[in-house]
Amino acid sequence: MKKGLISFLIIILFIFTFIVFYKGLNKTSLYKPKSEIKNVPEFLGLSLFLKEEKDSKKIFNENKYYLLNIWASWCVPCRDEHPILISLSKDDNLDIIGLNYKDNLSNAKKFLDELGNPYKEIFIDQEGIIAIEWGAFGVPETFLTYNNKIIKKFIGPLNQNSVLEIKQAIK
Amino acid sequence: MKILKIIFLFFIVFYFNSANALEDKLQNKITKNLRCLVCQGQSVYDSDSAFAVSLKLLVKKKIDQGLSEKEIYDFLTIKYGDWILYDPKFNKNTYLLWFLPLLIFLIGGAIVYKKLIKIKK
């Protein structure tokens, strides 16, 4: 009787372990931080072309949709998503703001000369600290904001699905 | 007079040295407790990824601004969630994590105690 119970328990334990590990296999190990940032963070940043310090408050406070895109010329996925940004920049409801992340400035300018400039304004983030204010941890990352609030966040390059989401949100 | 000057110089050098060391210690302590989100199984202190380098700089800046250790952790949990801390805070999502080892220890203790009593008998 006791032996039967023990082997029964062992089998149950085995099945339980199997299920846990099997589920773990299918679970993505990519962690998306559960950011609690709701409002657009305030920051002072140098502008890439004007070389003067600009206050983020003057930009994001307006009653308009903004897309903040964190990019760098060394980032390969940024190159892939660039045509998407160019096509989104044609939308009148939306202004795209760039945040140039830890980049060589002349390379960044070359990148824009080559692929076009979808950005209305570009901030320079040499130290990566403005990106932390936004709760970002890599490039590219994109935030859709309205009325000083973050509505949507896209980690990784934008794709056709994210374009649909953005277009639906700004209708 | 000259000797006095030299002593004064020494005093200044050593004073700032130890102040810096204290600050570095705090910075290291904090960054060792921060998980590098882009590298697996490394703390921010150990990592040299772009993200970790920025975080180290940010922690240093926050310390210079006079923020306490707890304030820096609070700031970062708002930005990245509890996951960024190796030493998670006690809340409704983590109470099991904190209590389970204690519970298991108590159960184990109870089993050992029962066995001991049996042997004595």
Boltz contact constraints between the chains, C-beta under 6 A:
constraints:
  - contact:
      token1: [A, 33]
      token2: [B, 80]
      max_distance: 6.0
  - contact:
      token1: [A, 33]
      token2: [B, 81]
      max_distance: 6.0
  - contact:
      token1: [A, 34]
      token2: [B, 81]
      max_distance: 6.0
  - contact:
      token1: [A, 36]
      token2: [B, 78]
      max_distance: 6.0
  - contact:
      token1: [A, 102]
      token2: [B, 50]
      max_distance: 6.0
  - contact:
      token1: [A, 127]
      token2: [B, 57]
      max_distance: 6.0
  - contact:
      token1: [A, 128]
      token2: [B, 54]
      max_distance: 6.0
  - contact:
      token1: [A, 129]
      token2: [B, 58]
      max_distance: 6.0
  - contact:
      token1: [A, 132]
      token2: [B, 54]
      max_distance: 6.0
  - contact:
      token1: [A, 132]
      token2: [B, 58]
      max_distance: 6.0
  - contact:
      token1: [A, 135]
      token2: [B, 79]
      max_distance: 6.0
  - contact:
      token1: [A, 135]
      token2: [B, 80]
      max_distance: 6.0
  - contact:
      token1: [A, 137]
      token2: [B, 37]
      max_distance: 6.0
  - contact:
      token1: [A, 137]
      token2: [B, 38]
      max_distance: 6.0
  - contact:
      token1: [A, 137]
      token2: [B, 51]
      max_distance: 6.0
  - contact:
      token1: [A, 138]
      token2: [B, 38]
      max_distance: 6.0
